[in-house]
Amino acid sequence: MSTDWAGYGYAALVASGGVLGYVKAGSVPSLAAGLLFGGLAGFGAYQVSQDPNNIWVSLATSGTLAGIMGMRFFKSRKLMPAGIIAGTSLLMVGKLGVGMLQKPHKP
């Protein structure tokens, strides 16, 4: 089994973004959302590391963040944090999708 390093890195980015939002602006919602979604992304990366076909938590987490942060980016046009998280979330969705297309599925 291979470790999903990209998934763990994504989880760390999301969680650290929430912590950074709290430190810079005192935003408790940013901290809570960052830790919640970062934890879910970390759990999803663990699941993908155990079974490469078990992508659903990772896909739901990155898809949700891509949608939410993508809308925030288009409204605010601010690259940090909305654009960065939306972009990396889209990359994760793409990575998971390509991974599913390349691997044979269990019957």
N, CA, C and O of each residue as an XYZ file, in Angstrom:
428
protein
N       0.837     -1.189      0.000
C       0.000      0.000      0.000
C       0.879      1.248      0.000
O       1.937      1.284      0.627
N       0.418      2.259     -0.712
C       1.171      3.502     -0.758
C       0.467      4.572      0.077
O      -0.757      4.593      0.205
N       1.271      5.433      0.623
C       0.747      6.515      1.453
C       0.294      7.663      0.558
O       0.979      8.015     -0.402
N      -0.843      8.238      0.871
C      -1.393      9.366      0.116
C      -0.775     10.666      0.632
O      -1.404     11.407      1.387
N       0.461     10.931      0.214
C       1.168     12.119      0.698
C       0.484     13.396      0.235
O       0.438     14.377      0.976
N      -0.043     13.394     -0.975
C      -0.745     14.595     -1.464
C      -1.968     14.872     -0.596
O      -2.256     16.028     -0.286
N      -2.687     13.831     -0.204
C      -3.852     13.998      0.652
C      -3.494     14.535      2.028
O      -4.181     15.402      2.567
N      -2.408     14.009      2.590
C      -1.974     14.508      3.897
C      -1.481     15.956      3.804
O      -1.731     16.757      4.705
N      -0.790     16.285      2.730
C      -0.343     17.664      2.542
C      -1.516     18.615      2.382
O      -1.506     19.726      2.911
N      -2.526     18.168      1.647
C      -3.741     18.967      1.474
C      -4.428     19.180      2.819
O      -4.868     20.288      3.124
N      -4.520     18.131      3.614
C      -5.139     18.247      4.942
C      -4.379     19.238      5.813
O      -4.986     20.038      6.525
N      -3.051     19.185      5.755
C      -2.234     20.115      6.544
C      -2.426     21.547      6.064
O      -2.479     22.472      6.876
N      -2.532     21.737      4.750
C      -2.759     23.078      4.204
C      -4.088     23.648      4.672
O      -4.163     24.812      5.066
N      -5.134     22.837      4.632
C      -6.464     23.306      5.034
C      -6.478     23.634      6.533
O      -6.976     24.686      6.933
N      -5.938     22.741      7.353
C      -5.926     22.979      8.798
C      -5.077     24.197      9.153
O      -5.475     25.016      9.981
N      -3.906     24.314      8.525
C      -3.045     25.460      8.834
C      -3.665     26.764      8.344
O      -3.436     27.815      8.942
N      -4.448     26.714      7.263
C      -5.157     27.911      6.814
C      -6.180     28.385      7.835
O      -6.346     29.586      8.044
N      -6.868     27.437      8.472
C      -7.807     27.810      9.522
C      -7.118     28.419     10.724
O      -7.598     29.396     11.298
N      -5.989     27.838     11.101
C      -5.219     28.370     12.231
C      -4.682     29.762     11.886
O      -4.717     30.668     12.718
N      -4.185     29.926     10.658
C      -3.669     31.222     10.234
C      -4.760     32.289     10.222
O      -4.512     33.434     10.599
N      -5.972     31.917      9.791
C      -7.094     32.857      9.814
C      -7.435     33.294     11.225
O      -7.814     34.443     11.456
N      -7.299     32.372     12.168
C      -7.557     32.721     13.559
C      -6.463     33.629     14.118
O      -6.758     34.603     14.810
N      -5.211     33.314     13.820
C      -4.093     34.099     14.345
C      -4.092     35.512     13.770
O      -3.900     36.483     14.502
N      -4.308     35.627     12.456
C      -4.244     36.940     11.812
C      -5.471     37.803     12.082
O      -5.342     39.001     12.333
N      -6.660     37.204     12.034
C      -7.884     38.009     12.118
C      -8.735     37.693     13.344
O      -9.764     38.333     13.561
N      -8.321     36.720     14.141
C      -9.127     36.345     15.295
C     -10.424     35.657     14.912
O     -11.392     35.679     15.673
N     -10.446     35.041     13.730
C     -11.664     34.435     13.208
C     -11.853     33.015     13.739
O     -11.188     32.076     13.301
N     -12.772     32.882     14.687
C     -13.082     31.557     15.241
C     -13.755     30.668     14.191
O     -13.456     29.474     14.145
N     -14.663     31.200     13.334
C     -15.227     30.339     12.287
C     -14.154     29.777     11.340
O     -14.256     28.627     10.913
N     -13.136     30.571     11.011
C     -12.043     30.072     10.165
C     -11.299     28.942     10.859
O     -10.965     27.934     10.237
N     -11.046     29.113     12.131
C     -10.354     28.073     12.892
C     -11.182     26.797     12.924
O     -10.668     25.709     12.664
N     -12.461     26.932     13.244
C     -13.323     25.749     13.327
C     -13.454     25.050     11.973
O     -13.339     23.827     11.895
N     -13.693     25.819     10.909
C     -13.835     25.219      9.581
C     -12.524     24.604      9.117
O     -12.523     23.515      8.543
N     -11.418     25.280      9.356
C     -10.114     24.751      8.950
C      -9.786     23.445      9.649
O      -9.313     22.498      9.022
N     -10.040     23.398     10.948
C      -9.750     22.166     11.686
C     -10.721     21.051     11.318
O     -10.318     19.893     11.215
N     -12.000     21.387     11.118
C     -12.976     20.372     10.723
C     -12.636     19.784      9.353
O     -12.521     18.567      9.209
N     -12.476     20.647      8.347
C     -12.199     20.154      7.006
C     -10.793     19.572      6.890
O     -10.574     18.625      6.134
N      -9.845     20.129      7.633
C      -8.504     19.546      7.638
C      -8.504     18.151      8.257
O      -7.818     17.248      7.778
N      -9.277     17.986      9.322
C      -9.405     16.663      9.941
C     -10.081     15.666      9.016
O      -9.651     14.518      8.908
N     -11.146     16.109      8.345
C     -11.821     15.232      7.380
C     -10.899     14.866      6.222
O     -10.890     13.719      5.776
N     -10.123     15.833      5.731
C      -9.188     15.553      4.644
C      -8.093     14.592      5.101
O      -7.669     13.724      4.338
N      -7.636     14.745      6.339
C      -6.639     13.821      6.881
C      -7.194     12.417      7.030
O      -6.509     11.439      6.728
N      -8.432     12.314      7.495
C      -9.080     11.011      7.601
C      -9.264     10.389      6.218
O      -9.059      9.188      6.039
N      -9.651     11.210      5.243
C      -9.789     10.717      3.880
C      -8.461     10.241      3.307
O      -8.411      9.228      2.608
N      -7.379     10.970      3.601
C      -6.057     10.554      3.131
C      -5.652      9.231      3.778
O      -5.033      8.385      3.133
N      -6.000      9.055      5.044
C      -5.724      7.783      5.716
C      -6.493      6.646      5.040
O      -5.946      5.567      4.815
N      -7.754      6.896      4.723
C      -8.561      5.859      4.066
C      -8.006      5.511      2.687
O      -7.953      4.338      2.318
N      -7.596      6.516      1.930
C      -7.024      6.266      0.603
C      -5.701      5.517      0.737
O      -5.376      4.683     -0.108
N      -4.939      5.803      1.783
C      -3.685      5.095      2.012
C      -3.933      3.617      2.323
O      -3.132      2.763      1.945
N      -5.022      3.317      2.999
C      -5.351      1.931      3.334
C      -5.956      1.188      2.150
O      -5.639      0.021      1.920
N      -6.823      1.860      1.400
C      -7.493      1.259      0.249
C      -7.656      2.343     -0.823
O      -8.486      3.238     -0.667
N      -6.874      2.273     -1.911
C      -6.923      3.330     -2.926
C      -8.295      3.525     -3.576
O      -8.527      4.556     -4.207
N      -9.195      2.572     -3.438
C     -10.543      2.738     -3.989
C     -11.487      3.457     -3.035
O     -12.596      3.816     -3.432
N     -11.083      3.675     -1.800
C     -11.934      4.305     -0.790
C     -11.683      5.817     -0.791
O     -11.042      6.355      0.111
N     -12.202      6.488     -1.820
C     -11.916      7.912     -2.012
C     -13.024      8.828     -1.541
O     -12.883     10.047     -1.642
N     -14.112      8.299     -1.034
C     -15.340      9.090     -0.885
C     -15.236     10.218      0.128
O     -15.780     11.296     -0.112
N     -14.559     10.011      1.251
C     -14.412     11.100      2.230
C     -13.524     12.194      1.647
O     -13.827     13.380      1.777
N     -12.435     11.796      1.007
C     -11.540     12.781      0.381
C     -12.252     13.549     -0.720
O     -12.119     14.768     -0.825
N     -13.001     12.836     -1.532
C     -13.711     13.475     -2.640
C     -14.782     14.437     -2.140
O     -14.916     15.541     -2.668
N     -15.539     14.033     -1.135
C     -16.579     14.907     -0.580
C     -15.962     16.149      0.070
O     -16.473     17.257     -0.092
N     -14.876     15.962      0.795
C     -14.236     17.088      1.473
C     -13.656     18.081      0.470
O     -13.916     19.281      0.557
N     -12.870     17.579     -0.482
C     -12.239     18.485     -1.442
C     -13.282     19.096     -2.388
O     -13.142     20.250     -2.792
N     -14.307     18.346     -2.740
C     -15.366     18.893     -3.591
C     -16.149     19.995     -2.901
O     -16.460     21.022     -3.505
N     -16.465     19.775     -1.636
C     -17.181     20.795     -0.866
C     -16.350     22.063     -0.729
O     -16.850     23.170     -0.928
N     -15.071     21.890     -0.385
C     -14.212     23.070     -0.245
C     -13.999     23.770     -1.584
O     -13.920     24.998     -1.628
N     -13.905     23.018     -2.667
C     -13.750     23.643     -3.980
C     -14.972     24.516     -4.294
O     -14.829     25.627     -4.805
N     -16.153     24.016     -3.990
C     -17.369     24.793     -4.243
C     -17.486     26.023     -3.365
O     -17.729     27.123     -3.860
N     -17.315     25.843     -2.068
C     -17.472     26.962     -1.123
C     -16.410     28.028     -1.354
O     -16.718     29.212     -1.490
N     -15.144     27.585     -1.397
C     -14.071     28.563     -1.537
C     -14.007     29.129     -2.952
O     -13.547     30.254     -3.149
N     -14.461     28.362     -3.934
C     -14.535     28.891     -5.293
C     -15.525     30.041     -5.385
O     -15.250     31.054     -6.027
N     -16.679     29.883     -4.742
C     -17.668     30.981     -4.724
C     -17.111     32.194     -3.987
O     -17.304     33.329     -4.421
N     -16.419     31.955     -2.871
C     -15.832     33.085     -2.131
C     -14.772     33.801     -2.959
O     -14.661     35.027     -2.918
N     -13.989     33.017     -3.716
C     -12.960     33.624     -4.555
C     -13.583     34.476     -5.656
O     -13.117     35.586     -5.910
N     -14.627     33.976     -6.310
C     -15.249     34.741     -7.389
C     -15.935     35.994     -6.874
O     -16.021     36.983     -7.602
N     -16.425     35.983     -5.644
C     -17.054     37.179     -5.073
C     -16.009     38.197     -4.632
O     -16.173     39.393     -4.871
N     -14.927     37.730     -3.984
C     -13.954     38.642     -3.398
C     -12.750     38.913     -4.290
O     -12.103     39.952     -4.159
N     -12.446     37.994     -5.190
C     -11.247     38.073     -6.045
C      -9.960     38.088     -5.228
O      -8.929     38.559     -5.708
N     -10.009     37.583     -4.011
C      -8.821     37.514     -3.161
C      -8.185     36.132     -3.305
O      -8.826     35.102     -3.093
N      -6.911     36.148     -3.670
C      -6.202     34.890     -3.860
C      -5.994     34.163     -2.539
O      -6.019     32.933     -2.488
N      -5.788     34.933     -1.466
C      -5.523     34.331     -0.167
C      -6.686     34.612      0.763
O      -7.006     35.786      0.954
N      -7.324     33.657      1.338
C      -7.108     32.213      1.275
C      -8.009     31.508      0.263
O      -7.757     30.361     -0.106
N      -9.071     32.205     -0.188
C     -10.102     31.526     -0.976
C      -9.557     30.939     -2.275
O      -9.871     29.795     -2.603
N      -8.764     31.677     -3.007
C      -8.250     31.201     -4.283
C      -7.304     30.019     -4.128
O      -7.347     29.070     -4.911
N      -6.453     30.084     -3.116
C      -5.495     28.996     -2.875
C      -6.224     27.708     -2.509
O      -5.933     26.650     -3.067
N      -7.162     27.791     -1.583
C      -7.886     26.592     -1.145
C      -8.778     26.066     -2.271
O      -8.871     24.853     -2.461
N      -9.430     26.948     -3.014
C     -10.259     26.502     -4.139
C      -9.408     25.792     -5.181
O      -9.798     24.742     -5.691
N      -8.261     26.349     -5.498
C      -7.380     25.745     -6.494
C      -6.828     24.399     -6.062
O      -6.832     23.443     -6.837
N      -6.351     24.321     -4.824
C      -5.813     23.039     -4.356
C      -6.931     22.007     -4.204
O      -6.705     20.814     -4.404
N      -8.123     22.457     -3.853
C      -9.254     21.532     -3.750
C      -9.613     20.968     -5.127
O      -9.896     19.777     -5.260
N      -9.601     21.820     -6.139
C      -9.848     21.340     -7.498
C      -8.775     20.359     -7.946
O      -9.073     19.364     -8.607
N      -7.532     20.638     -7.587
C      -6.454     19.697     -7.909
C      -6.669     18.352     -7.222
O      -6.416     17.305     -7.818
N      -7.131     18.372     -5.978
C      -7.393     17.110     -5.263
C      -8.540     16.349     -5.911
O      -8.462     15.129     -6.055
N      -9.600     17.045     -6.304
C     -10.713     16.387     -6.992
C     -10.203     15.739     -8.270
O     -10.556     14.599     -8.575
N      -9.377     16.457     -9.017
C      -8.802     15.909    -10.241
C      -7.907     14.717     -9.984
O      -7.966     13.724    -10.709
N      -7.079     14.806     -8.959
C      -6.188     13.690     -8.601
C      -6.991     12.447     -8.241
O      -6.666     11.341     -8.675
N      -8.027     12.631     -7.457
C      -8.859     11.488     -7.063
C      -9.591     10.902     -8.263
O      -9.709      9.683     -8.390
N     -10.078     11.762     -9.136
C     -10.776     11.282    -10.327
C      -9.865     10.510    -11.262
O     -10.240      9.448    -11.758
N      -8.678     11.032    -11.506
C      -7.710     10.340    -12.366
C      -7.290      9.020    -11.726
O      -7.147      8.010    -12.415
N      -7.094      9.029    -10.413
C      -6.728      7.797     -9.715
C      -7.792      6.727     -9.839
O      -7.471      5.546     -9.974
N      -9.046      7.120     -9.796
C     -10.128      6.138     -9.935
C     -10.207      5.607    -11.356
O     -10.533      4.436    -11.553
N      -9.921      6.426    -12.339
C      -9.985      5.961    -13.724
C      -8.838      5.014    -14.070
O      -8.984      4.158    -14.942
N      -7.698      5.161    -13.392
C      -6.534      4.352    -13.709
C      -6.483      3.019    -12.983
O      -5.841      2.086    -13.466
N      -7.133      2.904    -11.852
C      -7.051      1.688    -11.046
C      -8.205      0.753    -11.360
O      -9.335      1.202    -11.549
N      -7.929     -0.553    -11.417
C      -9.038     -1.490    -11.577
C      -9.889     -1.528    -10.300
O      -9.365     -1.453     -9.189
N     -11.189     -1.644    -10.478
C     -12.112     -1.650     -9.339
C     -12.320     -3.054     -8.840
O     -12.216     -4.020     -9.596
N     -12.616     -3.163     -7.558
C     -12.980     -4.464     -6.982
C     -14.378     -4.854     -7.439
O     -15.241     -3.989     -7.593
N     -14.611     -6.134     -7.657
C     -15.960     -6.555     -8.062
C     -16.970     -6.436     -6.941
O     -18.144     -6.753     -7.131
